[in-house]
Amino acid sequence: MSAAAAEDLPVAAASSADGSYITSATRIDDRQLKLEIYSAAMDRTIPVQVMTPADGSVSRPVLYLLNGAGGGEDSASWQSQTDSVQFFQDKNAFVVTPQEGKWSYYTDWIADDPVLGRNKWQTFIGEELPPLIDAQFDTNGVQSIAALSMSGTSVLNLAIAYPGQYRGVAAYSGCAQTSDPLSQQFVKLVVETYGGGNVENMWGPLDGPVWRENDPILHAEQLRGTEIYMSTGTGLPGIPHDTPLNPRFAEGKARLFPDQLIVGGGIEAVVNFCTSNMAKELYRLGIPAQVDFRPVGTHSWGYWQDDLHASWPMLARSMGI
């Protein structure tokens, strides 16, 4: 990919139904742009990174690719931790990634949080963002969505909340249930222990209805007709990602011990439990899904890069490319 000087670009004179709009567009290089988008629901501007298709001679579909718990606000992003930019060099889809939303579960919180602020991410991603992307770029109205970890839960809920909006959904190491006691503790770990927020500002009391409303396994029927990919490891270390052979450790992008082996191993064991339950529910409902149960694997980027590659045939098929 050849470099290009930073350049301000014209923005579409369009707004979403609630008044959200693009405030600026800046070229990063010949294939990547950064948009600043005012979200009316959150009353603030959100940075969004966009990669354009390899061949822009005809209208192309959109893949929404969400970051994990850090929302892309830290070093744990698709761009910094994986080969995603190189991977999409020959792909004919727009790839759209919001670069905020840490610890939010990319959901609509019922109350503002003193630490994490106002979060209306389901509205932003599901309603505000798509018409603005479609107005700014030559899209064909077809879209799919993929994500990892925290947002692996989010993309399932987005596909459930907006039936038929996403042709395909891919969840890499996402916990596909939220309202049982074990998975609620997992959510609290992300929102409260790591993020410093309060889950009651997100979905109310633990025994309340909003948790059940946002539990993918309870609403799996709404995924019928959507192509589905889910993946999980077991928490056991694997080769090469959980060994010193992984270049991320030498590059300072991750720590093998205790972060990846102990913390990442424990998190992935919970994810395996959630994913297994979701797979069983989809099977019971007769809804097809591609589920990759790896015999090893921690909660870490090497596996998610592999998942992006492995799920691409499904995602490409779902978008008609």
C-alpha positions in Angstrom: 0.0 0.0 0.0 1.5 3.3 -1.0 1.6 6.1 1.4 -0.5 9.3 0.9 -0.2 12.6 2.6 -2.9 13.4 5.2 -5.6 15.2 3.3 -9.0 16.6 4.3 -11.8 15.3 2.1 -15.3 16.6 1.3 -18.0 15.1 3.5 -21.5 14.1 2.4 -24.2 16.6 3.2 -26.4 13.9 4.9 -27.6 13.1 8.3 -29.1 10.1 10.0 -32.7 10.1 11.2 -31.8 11.5 14.6 -29.5 14.2 13.2 -26.1 12.5 13.4 -23.6 13.6 10.7 -20.0 13.4 9.5 -18.0 16.4 10.7 -14.8 15.6 8.9 -13.0 13.1 6.7 -9.2 12.7 6.6 -7.2 10.5 4.3 -4.7 8.4 6.2 -3.2 6.7 3.1 -4.4 5.6 -0.3 -6.9 3.0 1.2 -7.6 4.3 4.7 -9.6 7.2 6.0 -10.6 8.6 9.3 -14.1 10.0 9.8 -15.2 12.1 12.7 -18.9 11.5 13.2 -21.2 13.4 15.5 -23.5 11.0 17.3 -26.8 12.7 18.4 -27.6 9.8 20.7 -24.3 10.3 22.6 -23.9 14.0 21.9 -20.3 13.7 21.0 -18.0 13.1 18.1 -16.8 9.5 17.4 -13.7 8.7 15.4 -14.3 6.0 12.8 -11.7 4.3 10.6 -12.6 3.2 7.1 -10.7 1.0 4.7 -11.9 1.2 1.1 -12.2 -1.7 -1.3 -9.4 -2.9 -3.5 -11.6 -2.3 -6.6 -13.9 0.7 -6.3 -15.2 0.6 -9.8 -18.6 -0.6 -8.7 -20.6 -0.3 -5.5 -19.3 -2.5 -2.7 -20.7 -4.0 0.6 -19.6 -2.9 4.1 -18.0 -5.0 6.9 -18.4 -3.5 10.3 -15.3 -4.7 12.3 -15.5 -3.8 16.0 -12.6 -3.7 18.4 -12.7 -5.5 21.8 -13.0 -4.2 25.3 -10.6 -1.3 24.8 -12.7 0.0 21.9 -9.6 0.7 19.9 -8.7 3.5 22.3 -5.6 1.6 23.5 -3.0 -0.5 21.8 -5.4 -3.5 21.5 -6.9 -2.8 18.1 -7.3 -4.6 14.9 -4.9 -2.2 13.2 -2.1 -2.5 15.8 -2.4 -6.2 16.8 -3.2 -8.0 13.6 -2.5 -8.1 9.9 -6.0 -6.9 9.1 -4.8 -3.9 7.0 -2.7 -6.2 4.9 -5.4 -8.9 4.9 -8.0 -6.5 3.4 -5.7 -5.2 0.7 -7.2 -7.4 -2.0 -10.8 -7.5 -0.5 -13.7 -5.8 -2.2 -15.5 -4.4 0.8 -15.5 -1.3 2.9 -14.2 -2.1 6.4 -15.6 0.3 9.1 -14.3 0.4 12.7 -15.4 2.8 15.4 -12.4 3.8 17.5 -14.1 4.4 20.8 -16.4 2.5 23.1 -14.1 1.0 25.7 -15.8 -1.2 28.4 -19.2 -0.3 27.0 -20.3 -3.7 25.4 -21.3 -1.5 22.5 -24.8 -1.4 23.9 -27.3 1.3 24.8 -26.8 2.1 28.5 -30.0 3.0 30.5 -28.1 5.7 32.4 -25.0 7.9 32.1 -22.1 6.5 34.0 -19.8 8.8 36.2 -16.7 7.1 34.8 -17.7 5.8 31.3 -20.1 8.6 30.4 -23.0 8.3 28.0 -23.0 5.1 25.9 -25.6 4.6 23.2 -23.5 2.3 21.0 -26.2 0.1 19.7 -28.0 3.1 18.3 -24.8 4.5 16.9 -23.7 1.4 15.1 -27.1 0.1 14.2 -28.9 3.3 13.2 -26.7 6.4 13.0 -23.6 5.1 11.3 -24.9 3.0 8.4 -26.7 5.8 6.5 -23.7 8.1 6.9 -21.3 5.5 5.6 -23.7 4.8 2.7 -23.9 8.5 1.9 -20.1 9.1 2.1 -19.1 6.1 0.0 -20.2 4.1 -3.0 -21.8 1.2 -1.0 -24.4 -1.2 -2.3 -26.5 -1.5 0.9 -25.2 -4.9 1.9 -23.5 -5.3 5.3 -22.1 -7.8 7.7 -20.4 -7.5 11.1 -17.6 -9.1 13.0 -15.9 -8.6 16.4 -14.0 -10.2 19.2 -14.1 -10.6 23.0 -16.5 -8.1 24.6 -17.9 -7.0 21.2 -18.3 -10.6 20.2 -21.3 -10.4 22.5 -22.3 -7.0 21.0 -22.4 -8.1 17.3 -24.8 -11.0 18.2 -27.0 -8.5 20.0 -26.8 -6.0 17.1 -27.9 -8.7 14.6 -30.7 -9.7 17.0 -31.8 -6.0 17.5 -31.8 -5.3 13.7 -33.0 -8.5 12.1 -31.9 -8.8 8.5 -29.7 -5.7 8.6 -26.5 -7.8 8.7 -26.2 -10.6 6.2 -23.5 -12.3 8.3 -22.2 -12.1 11.9 -18.9 -13.4 13.2 -18.1 -13.5 16.9 -14.6 -14.4 17.9 -14.3 -15.4 21.6 -17.4 -13.6 22.6 -19.6 -14.7 25.5 -23.0 -15.4 23.9 -25.0 -15.2 27.1 -25.3 -12.4 29.7 -28.2 -13.0 32.1 -27.1 -16.1 34.1 -24.9 -15.6 37.2 -21.6 -16.8 35.7 -21.8 -14.7 32.6 -23.0 -11.7 34.6 -19.8 -11.9 36.6 -17.9 -12.0 33.3 -19.7 -8.8 32.2 -18.9 -7.2 35.6 -15.2 -8.1 35.2 -15.1 -6.1 31.9 -17.3 -3.1 32.9 -16.4 -2.7 36.6 -13.0 -4.3 37.3 -11.3 -3.2 34.1 -13.4 -0.2 33.1 -14.3 1.3 36.5 -18.0 1.6 35.4 -21.2 0.4 37.0 -23.1 -2.4 35.2 -26.4 -1.2 36.7 -26.0 2.0 34.7 -25.7 -0.3 31.6 -28.5 -2.8 32.1 -29.9 -2.2 35.5 -30.1 -4.7 38.4 -28.6 -8.1 37.8 -32.0 -9.8 38.1 -33.7 -7.2 36.0 -35.3 -7.6 32.5 -32.7 -5.5 30.6 -30.1 -8.2 31.1 -32.4 -10.8 29.6 -33.3 -8.4 26.8 -29.5 -8.3 25.9 -28.8 -12.0 26.3 -28.2 -13.5 22.8 -28.9 -17.0 23.8 -32.5 -16.1 24.9 -33.1 -14.4 21.5 -31.3 -16.7 19.2 -34.4 -17.2 17.0 -33.9 -13.6 15.7 -30.6 -14.8 14.1 -32.5 -17.1 11.7 -31.5 -16.2 8.1 -28.2 -14.6 9.2 -25.0 -16.4 8.4 -23.2 -17.1 11.7 -19.6 -17.8 12.6 -18.5 -18.3 16.2 -15.1 -19.4 17.6 -13.6 -20.3 21.0 -10.5 -21.9 22.5 -10.5 -23.9 25.7 -8.1 -21.8 27.7 -5.3 -24.3 27.4 -2.1 -22.9 25.9 -1.4 -23.6 22.2 1.5 -23.4 19.8 2.7 -20.9 18.6 0.4 -18.1 20.0 0.9 -19.0 23.6 4.6 -19.6 23.5 7.7 -17.3 23.1 7.4 -18.0 19.3 4.6 -15.4 19.2 6.3 -12.2 18.0 3.9 -10.0 20.0 5.8 -10.8 23.1 9.2 -9.7 21.7 7.5 -6.6 20.2 6.0 -5.6 23.6 2.4 -5.9 22.4 1.5 -8.6 24.9 2.9 -10.5 28.0 2.9 -14.2 28.1 2.8 -14.6 31.8 0.6 -14.0 33.7 -1.6 -12.0 31.2 -2.0 -14.4 28.4 -1.6 -17.8 30.0 -3.4 -17.2 33.3 -5.9 -14.3 32.8 -6.4 -15.1 29.1 -6.7 -18.8 29.7 -9.4 -18.3 32.4 -11.4 -15.8 30.3 -11.3 -18.2 27.3 -12.6 -21.1 29.4 -15.7 -19.0 30.3 -16.0 -18.0 26.6 -16.0 -21.7 25.7 -18.8 -22.3 28.1 -20.9 -19.5 26.6 -20.2 -20.5 23.0 -21.0 -24.1 23.6 -24.4 -23.1 25.1 -25.1 -20.8 22.1 -24.2 -23.5 19.6 -26.5 -26.0 21.4 -29.3 -23.4 21.3 -28.8 -22.7 17.6 -28.8 -26.4 16.9 -32.0 -26.9 18.8 -33.6 -24.1 16.8 -32.3 -25.6 13.5 -30.3 -22.4 12.7 -27.1 -23.2 10.8 -23.9 -21.9 12.2 -20.2 -22.4 11.7 -18.6 -22.9 15.1 -14.9 -23.4 15.5 -14.1 -25.2 18.8 -10.4 -25.1 19.0 -8.8 -27.7 21.3 -6.5 -25.1 22.7 -6.2 -21.3 22.8 -6.3 -18.4 25.2 -8.1 -15.1 25.0 -5.6 -13.4 22.7 -5.0 -11.6 19.4 -3.1 -14.4 17.6 -6.3 -16.5 17.6 -8.5 -13.6 16.6 -6.3 -12.9 13.6 -6.7 -16.6 12.7 -10.4 -16.3 13.2 -10.7 -13.3 10.9 -9.0 -15.3 8.1 -11.0 -18.4 8.8 -14.3 -16.6 8.9 -13.7 -14.5 5.8 -15.2 -17.1 3.3 -18.5 -16.9 5.2 -18.4 -13.1 5.5 -17.5 -12.7 1.8 -20.3 -15.1 0.9 -22.8 -13.3 3.1 -21.9 -10.0 1.4 -22.0 -11.5 -2.1 -18.3 -11.0 -2.9 
